[in-house]
C-alpha cells in the first residue's frame, strides 16, 4: 500500500509522537510505502525515509507556540492537502491526526482516496464532559491551554473532522462506545490498537522479592484518577506492608486534592521519570484508575515489563479481568481497594495474573498494532468512495 501519513506535531517526540513514529515504522516493516508529512522530526528519529516537514524553515524548527497550536495545525493541514492534490495518484490511503484533517480529507474525497482519522482519545465532547464534571466535583481548575479544558472552537473543529474523514481509527472498545453513544454508525469506526516496544519494555524478575509494589505512572491530573488510587490504598490498608510509588508531574491545583494522602506510610511521590521501563520492571502492578482515556500506552508498556494492570474500565487497556489484569468501574475506590487487598495477600493469584500477562505479550507489541492498522486501511480501501 502507498500511504500518506500526516502528523501535525514532532514525530517521535514523547506521547502521541511515539505512537505516530511506531505506526510508521511498523507499516514500513510490513513492506508498505509510507510518505510522512510532519510538523518536525524529533531528535530521537533516525533514517526515516520520505519525510516532509511543514514547520521547519531555513533548517530551523518553528515551535507551535509561535503561531499558536490551532493556526499551526491548520497550516499543516493546508500544506498536506496541497501536496495530496499535486500527488493524488501516488497514494492509496491517507492517515490524518486531530487538528489537521478537514482540508486533507476533502481533497482525498475529491480524488476518491480513503482518509482515515486517528482518534487517540474518547470523543472530545465526552472528554470535556467527564473531566469538567470531575474538576467541578474536586474543586480543581485546569491550567490554561490544557488539552481537557473546554474549548468550544476546538470541539466544533473536531466534530467537523469526525464527519469529513471517511473512517475513524478507534484504539479501544471504550473509545468506540463514546462515539456510538453520540450517534456514530458502527461502520464509521475502525477498531485498531496501540502497542509497546519489546526491546525496551522487557520483564523484570519473576517472582519478585520484597514487599508488594504498586506503581502509578503518568500525568498527575484529575482524569488519571490518582486520588482514587490513593483512597483505595488507604481503604485496603496496603500501606501497612506494601509500597505505592507515584511518578509524574502534578497539575498545580490538583496537588491540594492529593495533600491528605502524602503522609500515608509506604506512599512515595517521585516526580517525572524518563526511565519508564525501569520503573515498571520494579512493579508488581500498575495502578491506573482513569476516568477517561483513549488507550493508555503505559498499560501496554506495563504488560511488556510483566506488571499486572489494575485499571479502570475507562483506560482502554487490553487486558482481561482476573486473567491478565483487574478492572474496576471508573471512580470506584472501594472495588479497587478490594483488588489491591487480594493481590497483596495472595501472591499465588498475582503470579497467575502475571502468567496471563506473559501469554498475551506478543499481541500487544507495535508489530501487532501495525498488523491491525494495515487491516483497517484495507477495510477503508474496500469502502472508499466510487
N, C-alpha and C positions, 0 to 999 in steps of 0.2 A: 504494500500500500504506500501511496505517496501522501504524506501528512504535513499540513501546515500547522505548526504548534505556536500559538500566540500567548505570551505571558507578559503582562504589563508591569512586572517588578524585576528585581535582580534574581535571575535564575541561579539556583544553587545556594542562595542565602538560607539561613536557618528559618524554619517554619514552612510556609507554603512554597518557598523557593526550593526546599528539599524535596517536597512532593513533586514539583514540576520537573526537576532535573532527573529524579529517579524514574518518572514516567518516560521521559525522553530516552534515557539510557536503556530502559527495559525494552522499548519499542525498537531501538537500534539493534539490540542484541537479538531480537526476533526477526531481523532481516528487513525491517521497513525503512523506507527513505523518509527521513524527518528533517524538515526545514524549520528552524526555530527563529521566531522574531520575539525578542525580549527587550525590556527597557534597558537592561545591562546584564553583565555576566559577573557573578561573584568570583572572588579570587580563588576559591576552592575548586572551581571548574577548570579542567584541563582538556585540551584537544577535542572540543565539541565541534563537529563539522556543521557547515551550512547554518551559521548564526548571523542574524542581522540585529543591530542594536538601535533602538529608537531614542534613547536618552543619553547618547554619547556624541559629543560634538568636538571636533578637533582633538580627538583622543581623550577628552575629559568627560567623566560621568557627571550628569546633571541630576542632583538629588530631587526626589519628588516634591520636597517641601518648597523648592524654589518657585514652582508654578502652582503648587497645590496638588493634592492627591487626585481630585476629580478631573482637573484640567489635564494633568499628565496622562491619566488613563484614557481620557477621551482622545487626546492627541495620538497615543499609541494605537487606539482603535482605528483612527482615520489612516494612519500610516499602513497598518496591516490591510485594511480594506483597499487602499490604493495598490498595494503590492499584489493582492489577490486579483484585482481587476486586470492588471497587466499580465499576470501569470496564471490565468484561470485554468488553462489546460494542463498545468503542471501538478495539480493536486486532486486527490480523490476524496479527502475529508479534511475539515478544519476543526481544530480544537481550541476553544476560547476559554478565558478566565473572567471572573467578575470584574466589572468596570470597563471592559474593553471588548464588548460583544456586539453591540447594536449595529454599527455600520458594517462590520465584518460579516455578520450573519446575513444582512440584507444583500450584500454583494454575492455571498455564497449562494443564496436562494436564486438570485438572478441567473447565475450560471449552473444551477441545478447541482450544486455541491453541498452535501450534508454538513451542517455546522453543529457541533455538539458543545455544550457549555458546562464547564466544571462547576459542581455545587459542593464546595468544601465545608459548608456548614448547613444548618437547617434553613428552611425558608426564612428569609430575612424578617418578615413580619412576625414569625414565630419567635425568632431570636430576640427581637426588640420587646415583644410582649412578655416573654418569660423573664428576661433579665430586668426589664423595667419593673415588673411586679416584685421580683426578688429584692431589688435595690430599695424599693419603697418599703418593703417589709423590714429590711435591715437598717434603714435609715442611712444608706450609703449613696454618695454622689460619685458617679464615674467621671474621670477626668475628661476634659475637652478633647475631642478627636478620637476617643476610644471607639473601637470597632462595634461595640454593642450599645453605644449611647444613641438614642433615637435621632435619626437624620432623615427627615421626610423626603428630601430630594433624592437621597441615595436609595431609599426604599422604592420610590417611584421608578428610578432608573433600573434597579434590579428587576422589578416586576416586568418592565419592558423587555429586558434581556431574556427573562424566562420565556416570554411569548415569542420573541424573534428567533431564538435558537430552534433548530429542528428537534433536537432531543437534549435532555438534561442528564448529566452523569451524577448519580447519587451514590455515595460510598457506604451507606448503611441502610438497614430497614427503618431505623428511627428517622433518618432524614427523609426517606421516601414517604413515611407516614405524615410528615408535616406538610408535604406537597399534596398528597391525596386529600387530606382534611381541608385543604383550600381549593378543592375543585379540579385539580390537575388529573388528566386522564392517565391511567397506569402506563399506557403505551408511550407516553411522552417521556417516561423516566427509565433510564438505562442503569441497571444496578452493577456497579463495579466495586473496587476495594482499594485500600492503600496497603502499605507494607513496611518492612524493615530491612536493613542491610545486614545479612547474616555474617558478613566478615567483621562487622563492628560489634554487633549485639550478639554475643555468644553466652552460653550458660555459665553460671557460677558453680561453685562446688555443690554437690548433691550427695547425701543430705547435708544441709548447713549445720554448723555447730554454733553454740551460743544461744542467747535469748531470741525469741520470735521478733523479727524485724520487719516493720511495715514502712513503706516509702510513699510520700506524696511528691510528685514531680510535675511541675507545670507553672503557669502563671497563677499567682495567688490573688485571685479576684473572685467576686461573689459567684459567678456562674460555674466555677470549678468546684464549689461546694466544700472548701476546706473546713469551714465551720461545722458542717455536718459530720465530717470525718473526726474532728476533734471532740464533738459531743458524743459520737459513737464510741470513741476511745475511752472517754470518761465513763460512759454507761457500762461498757464492757469490763471496766476495771483492769484492762490490759496494762495500764501504766504501772501496776504493781510489780510486774516481772518481764515486761516486753518494751520494745523501743519503737517510736514513731519519728521518722526523720522527714522534715519538710524542706524541699528545695524549690526555690523560685522567688521572683521579685514580687513584693506585696504592693498592691494598689493602695495608695495612701489612705483613703477614707475607710478602706476595709480593715485596716490594722486595728481599729477600735473594737471591731466585732471579735477579733481573734485574741485580744489582750487578756481576757479572763482565763484563757487556756495556756498561756505562755509559761506559767509556773507549774504546770502539771508535770510530775516526775516522768522521766522517760521520753518526753517530747522535746525535740531539738529543731530549731529553725536555722538553716544553713545559708539561706540566700540563694542567688543564682549559681548554677554549676554548669561548666562546659564539659563535664565528664559524665554524661547521662549513662553510658554503658557501665562504667564502674559502679555508679550508684545502684543501678538496677541489678547488677550481679551480686551485690551485697544484700539484697532484699529477699525475704520470703514472699512478700505480696506487694503489689502496687495498689494503693487506695486512691480511687478517683470517683468521688460522688457527684459528678457534674449534673447541673440542671438542664443543660443543653450543649450538644457538641455535634460536629459532623461525623467524624470517625477518628478519634484522637490517636495521633501517631504513637504516643507514648504507650498505648495499650498493646500495639504491635511490638514495639521495642522491648517492653517488659517481658512479653512471652518469648521473644527471641533470646532473652537472658535467663529464662526459666522461672521468672517471678509470676506468681498466680495473680490474675486481676481480681480485685474486689471493687466492683464498679457499679454505677447506677445504670438503669435501663435507658439513659439518655446520653451515654458516651459513644454509642456506635461501635462498641468493642465487639470483635469477632471471637467470642468465647461462648461456651455452653454451660449453663448453670449447673453446679455440682458435678461437672465433668472436666472442665478446663478453666473454671472460674466460679465466682459467686456474684450474683447480680441482685441488686436491691432496687426498689422503686425510688426514683429521684426524690430527694428531700427526706427520706425515712431513716433517721439516725437510729431508731430502735432496731430495725431489721439489720442494718449494717453492724450494729453492736453485737447482735447475735452471731453474725458471720465471723466477726473478729474473735469473739469468745471461742467459737467452735474450732477455728484454725489454730488459735493459741494453745488450746488444751489438747487437741487431737492431732499429733504430729503424723500419725499414720494416714489420716484423711488429707492432710496437707500434702503429703508425698503422692497420694493418689491423684490429686488435682495437678500436681507438678508433672506427673507422668502424662496426664491428659494434655497439658500444655505442650510437652515434648512431642507427642504424637501428631499434633496439628501444625507444628512449627513450620514445615516446608510449605504449607498452604498460606502462610502469612508474609512471605518474602515479597520484595519488589518484583522479582521474576514472576511470581504467581499473579501479582497485581497487573503486570504487563499483559499477561495472557487474558485476563478479564477485560482489560481495556481494549485489546485487539478484538475481542468478541463483540464489545459494544460498538466499535467502529463498523464491524461487518453488518450488524443489525441496522445501524443508521444508513449504511450504503444500500441495503436492501429496501429501505423505506424512503429513499431520497425522492425529492420532487421530480416528476416526469415532465 
